[in-house]
Amino acid sequence: MVRLVGRSGTRSPRRPSGPPAHMRRGGDRSRRGPVTGLRSALAGRSVAGQVFLLQVVIVLLLVVAAVAALVLQVRHDSTAEARNRSVAVAEAFANAPGTREALSAPDPSAVLQPRAEAAREAAKVDFVVVMDTDGVRYTHPLPDRIGEKFVGTIAPALAGRTVTEEITGTIGPLVQAVAPVREPGGRVVGLVSAGITTANVGGAANQQLPLVLVAAAAGLALATAGTALVSRRLLRQTHGLGPREMTRMYEHHDAVLHAVREGVLIVGGEGRLLLANDEAHRLLGLPADAEGRHVCDLGLAPDTAELLASGRMATDEVHLVKDRLLAVNQRPTDSAGGPPGSVATLRDSTELRALSGRAEAARERLDMLYDAGVGIGTSLDVTRTAEELAELAVPRFADFVTVDLFDAVLGGGQPETVTPLRRTALSGIREDAPLYPVGRQIRFVESSPQGHSLRTGRPVLEPDLARAPGWQAQDLERSAQVVEYGIHSLITVPLRAGTLVLGVVSFWRSEKAAPFDADELALAEELVARAAVSIDNARRYTREHSMAVALQRSLLPRNLPEQGALDIAYRYLPAQAGVGGDWFDVLPLSGARVALVVGDVVGHGLHAAATMGRLRTAVHNFAALDLPPDELLTLLDELVGRIDQDEAAEDGSAPVTGATCLYAIYDPVERTCVIARAGHPPPAVVRPDGGVDFLDVPAGPPLGLGGLPFETVELDLAEGSRLVLYTDGLVEDRERDIDVGLESLRSALAGAGESPEETCRAVLDARLPARPGDDVALLVARTRALGPDRVAEWQVPRDPAAVGGVRAQVTRRLAEWGLDELAFTTELILSELVTNAIRYGGEPVRVRMLRDRSLICEVSDGSSTSPHLRYAAMTDEGGRGLFLVAQLAERWGTRYVPTGKVIWAEQPLP
């Protein structure tokens, strides 16, 4: 039941509970129907009626003003148009060809009258009058007025200026213009006047005036109807209330607004505070003059001010204001067509502070665990993974973090608990902490928290290091320094991967006064558990990588063979991501020749290294046959194809093996080099003068494809030239094209020193990336020449009697070389070889003797039939020659040449 006090101060009678009487009355009015409500509005007793009458009056005044302005504008435009047209016609006729000549004719009117009438009709003016300087007319629309005096002002025209004036003539109000007619010297010899009545110019506009009035009337009707609709809607929204009733309603609403125990704020579209109730003033601490000021100028917290100024929608958004937690709800006021701005309500939620703090701490821990999953283990390096763990936890969780791992873990092996640990990572908020440095070997005592964690596999929380005798027993002097430094709390967590304990992680606190608690212990354990997985993965990878590297290095040449044809330097660098199948070799051949080979197997890992070993062994075997480069690559191609078939048959997968190779043979006697390549980058040659060329050797298909032959290129190399062989890891990667890499290699070679060692160093310094993604093999060989003084060669006729002459010549040459000790064996070897060539070979037969690191004897003939070593029976008269050669020579063999074959034998020098 509600009691209302009227204006007279007497209480109103009791009524049933419900809305106030004025609101019920408004509701009754709304139920009377639209016609009755509109009549009430038009009566002017309500706000809607007053608004309606005011809007009708304003629209009517606007229409009247518009019509009056249109009439005035029409008149002004008519006069202006008349002036412009009369001036244009008068000046055009005055300056027209023949006008000035006609004025000096005996009868000007006869000439000018037809022209003037034609111009008048064409220009649609009322008259065109030509006169002399005294104003006597020569032309006129009415011929009877020719010869009369012109009515109007002509003095300015006589002075040379065009003049216009408005007069009222016999045909009504008009505008006329007078223009002078000049001689070439500028003297005025006549005048031309043109005029038009304003009625004729503005006739079109006057005809439109009724249409304008009709449109104005229609606009007035539409505006009145629109005003009626607006008033009707206003009537519906105000429920027919009058100004006094609305004032009373506002007073009631204002009382309720300030009585509620929830802050209410109304902010305008520009961010200015329009209304704040008492509770909002109290909760936000607003100044007394807050209304009308911008919310950013009220001294509120930045996040709260930003929310109120933005006007965005918010639901139970928690903001810390001074010592209160306020739940803010905000809704825009223009979502349903209302004015721009927002309404916000504030509710004191200080009791949620503790819960919010715990939720924030939990969120930060979850963020750190998420960052640990993303940021730890980015590389398969044990040390770097430990550093990532230490860097992540500082300073978000601890002030200092140390990671200690067993030495075996760093090398990829399984940890041994009896061995000491090594400090692998240390991160802190400062660098002067008195903790063990990185690289220090540590053996923790059993009473220390680290020793306990390693022994039991459980984390340990030490809240007060100053009162921890077990920890201090580790190192009394350093422990005192740590406590004095300010480090007061410790958590140790073992790094466990399954049943293996890889090491221990220590979290140290100094800045925050409170010690570590049980919740932080659980967080540290979870953080270390995630890092342990990454460290163990890095350990396993390190072990496999070390095994692959060991296998690869065992397959590569450890020492280069002794030979005198080339000065050689080399570099081999495995990729950071894993070993590959790059290899190189230097193979001495017969006749003081040397073979150089560089190859690359596709892929990385143990499989690539094993395949590389197989190919290297095959090259050794094929090179022992003294095959040309193209034939050797053909045999390698068949071998790789068989490897692919074997692997595909074994596991049912597609062939994955592929390789490239370059094979070169250098002859120091002839100073020639024969090269063939199978899909490998072209070799480079650095000439003695420092110029660099990439040899144009046909690429050929990579090994394993088959079907295409390989081609060889033979070139002459001057003594002192440097032959540079390399793999694609030196000139090509994902960030650069091979053409760019070759040009960069050319620049590095051009600036390198003369020795092969200096060349290798300069190339790697200029071309090798910081972390190569592929293996790099580099082989640099500087050529030497075997001079004529160390070579002896004879042509042997095909006659057994010639053998004696050969022996004599060999003896003399050996004496010249100071090798008399080898005369007997050399004569015997050459006698047997030359005799075989004469008996069983073809012409020509030649003997060549080379003095290199050994004494080399060669006998060549035109036959391709190879001799075979065999044991002769006791009754055989022959068949013991090659047996004697094999016994007397250190090595011997046969190689085929395009003209036949060469049988050679080597003896060591004394």
Salt bridges, closest charged atoms under 4 A:
ASP28 OD1 - ARG31 NH2 2.04
ASP77 OD1 - HIS76 ND1 3.55
GLU81 OE2 - ARG85 NH2 3.50
GLU101 OE2 - ARG100 NH2 3.23
GLU117 OE1 - ARG120 NH2 2.83
GLU148 OE1 - ARG137 NH1 3.55
GLU166 OE2 - ARG83 NH2 3.05
GLU183 OE2 - ARG187 NH2 2.83
GLU245 OE2 - ARG25 NH2 2.22
ASP254 OD1 - HIS258 NE2 3.29
ASP278 OD1 - HIS258 ND1 3.34
GLU279 OE1 - ARG261 NH2 3.27
GLU279 OE2 - ARG282 NH2 2.50
ASP289 OD1 - ARG293 NH1 3.17
GLU291 OE2 - HIS281 NE2 3.37
ASP303 OD2 - HIS319 ND1 3.13
GLU306 OE1 - ARG312 NH2 3.92
ASP316 OD1 - ARG347 NH2 3.12
GLU317 OE2 - ARG312 NH2 3.05
GLU317 OE2 - HIS319 NE2 2.80
ASP348 OD2 - ARG324 NE 3.89
GLU360 OE2 - ARG363 NH2 2.29
ASP367 OD2 - ARG363 NH1 2.95
ASP371 OD2 - ARG396 NH1 2.79
GLU387 OE1 - ARG384 NH1 3.14
GLU388 OE2 - ARG384 NE 3.74
GLU391 OE2 - ARG384 NH1 3.36
ASP404 OD1 - ARG423 NE 2.71
ASP407 OD1 - ARG422 NE 2.79
ASP432 OD1 - ARG430 NE 3.93
ASP464 OD2 - ARG467 NE 3.58
ASP475 OD2 - ARG478 NE 3.91
GLU511 OE2 - ARG430 NH1 2.79
GLU520 OE2 - ARG509 NH2 2.86
GLU526 OE2 - ARG530 NE 3.18
ASP536 OD1 - ARG539 NH2 2.83
ASP536 OD2 - ARG540 NE 2.95
GLU562 OE1 - ARG853 NH2 3.10
ASP567 OD2 - ARG782 NH2 3.30
ASP567 OD1 - ARG784 NH2 2.17
ASP585 OD2 - ARG616 NE 2.55
ASP585 OD2 - HIS620 NE2 2.88
ASP626 OD1 - ARG593 NH2 2.48
GLU647 OE2 - HIS607 NE2 3.25
ASP689 OD1 - ARG687 NE 3.41
ASP693 OD2 - ARG687 NH1 2.24
ASP733 OD2 - ARG736 NE 3.19
GLU743 OE1 - ARG746 NE 3.55
GLU757 OE2 - ARG571 NH2 2.40
ASP774 OD1 - HIS604 NE2 3.34
GLU793 OE2 - ARG846 NH2 2.61
GLU816 OE1 - ARG813 NE 3.09
ASP852 OD1 - ARG790 NH2 3.85
GLU858 OE1 - ARG848 NH2 2.83
GLU858 OE2 - ARG895 NH2 3.21
ASP861 OD1 - LYS901 NZ 2.95
GLU906 OE2 - ARG891 NH2 2.94
